[in-house]
Structure formats: structure tokens, C-alpha cells
Amino acid sequence: MKEFLFHPATLGAGCVLLTVLLVLALYHLLRVKGEYSRYRRMLSDKMEIDAAAVSKQKSELEALRKDNENLRVKVQALSSQPEQKLARELEIFARAEKKMTVAAPGFASPWEQAKQAAWQELSEEESGRSAHRTLFQRFFGGASPGQPRALPANAEAAKESPPS
């Protein structure tokens, strides 16, 4: 058997087989290395894309937070103005009126009739069929149509101040 293993033909066949196996192993090793480097590049690209997306989202979130804060400050400032307070109170009254029409059975019919009459009066005033009788002028300033206006103390002051 010793002669068979060390025979030149057997050694030659073994070397060829070893070379073929070595070439196959190197081929697979290079293929796996190439795949590994491709996966690393793909992962790196994906991480860069994700990092850019997260950065963009953070900047958008920060911008939205600033806008939200600015709008909150503006709403606070606008709601402190007297006109806005009145508009807010009017909205509160309108919502309360809606709830009362549903909740109180005797309230709805007379209330709706009174609203219809007031609406009709305002329509007539706006179309010029009747004189303005603004109820809110008494509360918000200005003279109401039935009240006398204060006159200036002297005639010169009367000429300088235009009638309102």
C-alpha cells in the first residue's frame, strides 16, 4: 500500500484533486467576501438614508414646535383683545343657546321666535327699511339713537370737532 500511495501517478492525481479543491474553496471564499462587502455597502447606504430621514424629521418637528409655539402666543395675544373676548363670549352664548334648546322643553319655541324676530329687525335695518337700533352700542361705546349726545362747551370747539 505504501508503494501505491507514493506512486507518482497517485501523487499527481492527489495534487490535481487538491488544487481543484483549493481553487473551489478560494472561489467560494472570494464570492462570500464579495457578498459580505456588498451587504456592508447596502447597510451603510440604508443607514445613511435612515439618518437623513431622521434628521429631516427632527428638523420638521422642531419647525412645527416653533410654529405651534408662535401660534399659541398669537392666539393668546389675540384672545386678550377686547374684540376677541366679545367674539368668544358670543360663541359661548351661541353654544349655550343650542344646548338650552335641546335640554329645556319650554325654552326652545319662544327663543326661536325671539331670534326670528331679531333677525327680521336686523334684516330691515341692513336693507335700509328701518333705522338702526343697535343694542350693543350701549355696551361697547357710542351713543344709542335715543340718547342725546353731549355738546361741546363753546362754539369754537363745535366747529373743530367733526360730528360722529
PLY file of the C-alpha trace (Angstrom):
ply
format ascii 1.0
element vertex 164
property float x
property float y
property float z
element edge 163
property int vertex1
property int vertex2
end_header
0.00 0.00 0.00
2.92 2.22 0.69
4.01 1.85 -2.88
0.53 2.79 -4.14
0.33 5.96 -2.05
3.74 7.17 -3.04
3.42 6.21 -6.69
3.96 9.26 -8.97
0.55 8.84 -10.66
-1.24 8.72 -7.32
0.69 11.72 -6.04
-0.08 13.59 -9.29
-3.81 12.77 -9.05
-3.80 13.84 -5.39
-2.09 17.13 -6.24
-4.60 17.79 -9.02
-7.51 16.97 -6.71
-6.00 19.19 -4.00
-5.54 22.02 -6.49
-9.14 21.69 -7.72
-10.47 21.72 -4.17
-8.24 24.65 -3.28
-9.48 26.60 -6.33
-13.10 25.83 -5.41
-12.51 26.91 -1.80
-10.83 30.15 -2.95
-13.69 30.80 -5.42
-16.30 30.38 -2.66
-14.22 32.46 -0.25
-13.97 35.32 -2.75
-17.67 35.07 -3.54
-18.58 35.21 0.16
-16.22 38.16 0.69
-17.80 39.98 -2.25
-21.29 39.30 -0.90
-20.22 40.44 2.55
-18.79 43.70 1.20
-21.97 44.22 -0.89
-24.12 43.73 2.23
-21.93 46.16 4.14
-22.33 48.79 1.39
-26.09 48.22 1.31
-26.28 48.52 5.09
-24.15 51.65 5.02
-26.36 53.20 2.33
-29.50 52.28 4.24
-28.11 53.75 7.44
-27.21 56.99 5.62
-30.70 57.20 4.13
-32.29 56.49 7.51
-30.06 59.04 9.22
-31.01 61.66 6.63
-34.71 60.84 7.07
-34.45 61.04 10.86
-32.55 64.32 10.60
-35.20 65.71 8.27
-37.99 64.56 10.61
-36.24 66.15 13.57
-35.87 69.45 11.75
-39.53 69.33 10.65
-40.59 68.50 14.20
-38.56 71.40 15.56
-40.05 73.75 12.96
-43.56 72.54 13.80
-42.88 73.03 17.51
-41.74 76.59 16.84
-44.79 77.25 14.66
-47.03 75.76 17.33
-45.49 77.97 20.00
-45.77 81.06 17.77
-49.40 80.27 17.01
-50.11 79.66 20.70
-48.62 83.06 21.55
-50.60 84.72 18.75
-53.83 83.10 19.90
-53.09 84.19 23.46
-52.41 87.75 22.30
-55.45 87.88 20.04
-57.74 86.39 22.65
-56.70 89.11 25.08
-58.01 91.82 22.74
-61.48 93.12 23.63
-62.99 92.26 20.22
-61.84 88.68 20.53
-63.13 88.42 24.06
-66.52 89.57 22.82
-66.42 87.13 19.93
-65.50 84.35 22.35
-68.35 85.26 24.68
-70.72 85.36 21.73
-69.57 81.87 20.74
-70.09 80.68 24.31
-73.60 82.12 24.34
-74.39 80.53 20.97
-73.28 77.12 22.21
-75.18 77.53 25.46
-78.28 78.52 23.49
-78.00 75.38 21.37
-77.75 73.23 24.49
-80.71 75.01 26.09
-82.91 74.45 23.04
-82.28 70.73 23.38
-82.36 70.49 27.18
-85.24 72.81 28.18
-88.55 71.87 26.56
-90.30 75.23 27.18
-87.33 77.31 26.16
-86.97 76.36 22.50
-90.15 77.71 20.97
-90.16 81.24 22.50
-86.42 81.51 21.99
-86.63 80.59 18.33
-89.48 83.11 17.87
-87.44 85.84 19.55
-84.42 85.01 17.39
-86.55 85.09 14.25
-87.97 88.49 15.22
-84.49 89.87 15.96
-83.22 88.51 12.67
-86.10 90.17 10.84
-85.38 93.51 12.58
-81.69 93.33 11.63
-82.56 92.46 8.05
-84.81 95.51 7.85
-82.10 97.73 9.36
-79.46 96.42 6.97
-81.68 96.84 3.94
-82.49 100.42 4.98
-86.19 99.89 5.66
-85.84 100.98 9.29
-83.43 102.99 11.46
-80.57 101.21 13.19
-81.36 100.24 16.75
-78.14 98.61 17.79
-78.41 97.23 21.27
-74.67 96.66 21.61
-73.78 100.35 21.18
-74.87 100.91 24.77
-72.42 98.28 25.96
-69.50 98.90 23.65
-69.49 102.69 23.42
-71.08 105.23 21.18
-74.39 106.92 21.72
-77.57 105.00 21.09
-80.10 106.58 18.72
-82.48 107.63 21.54
-79.90 109.27 23.82
-78.82 112.89 23.40
-75.17 113.47 22.62
-73.05 115.76 24.75
-72.37 119.11 23.07
-69.04 120.97 23.21
-68.71 123.72 25.78
-68.21 126.56 23.28
-68.90 127.26 19.62
-65.24 127.08 18.54
-64.92 123.54 19.85
-68.07 122.64 17.94
-66.54 123.86 14.67
-63.25 121.99 15.26
-64.72 118.61 16.20
-66.44 116.79 13.36
-69.77 115.15 14.15
-69.57 111.42 14.69
0 1
1 2
2 3
3 4
4 5
5 6
6 7
7 8
8 9
9 10
10 11
11 12
12 13
13 14
14 15
15 16
16 17
17 18
18 19
19 20
20 21
21 22
22 23
23 24
24 25
25 26
26 27
27 28
28 29
29 30
30 31
31 32
32 33
33 34
34 35
35 36
36 37
37 38
38 39
39 40
40 41
41 42
42 43
43 44
44 45
45 46
46 47
47 48
48 49
49 50
50 51
51 52
52 53
53 54
54 55
55 56
56 57
57 58
58 59
59 60
60 61
61 62
62 63
63 64
64 65
65 66
66 67
67 68
68 69
69 70
70 71
71 72
72 73
73 74
74 75
75 76
76 77
77 78
78 79
79 80
80 81
81 82
82 83
83 84
84 85
85 86
86 87
87 88
88 89
89 90
90 91
91 92
92 93
93 94
94 95
95 96
96 97
97 98
98 99
99 100
100 101
101 102
102 103
103 104
104 105
105 106
106 107
107 108
108 109
109 110
110 111
111 112
112 113
113 114
114 115
115 116
116 117
117 118
118 119
119 120
120 121
121 122
122 123
123 124
124 125
125 126
126 127
127 128
128 129
129 130
130 131
131 132
132 133
133 134
134 135
135 136
136 137
137 138
138 139
139 140
140 141
141 142
142 143
143 144
144 145
145 146
146 147
147 148
148 149
149 150
150 151
151 152
152 153
153 154
154 155
155 156
156 157
157 158
158 159
159 160
160 161
161 162
162 163
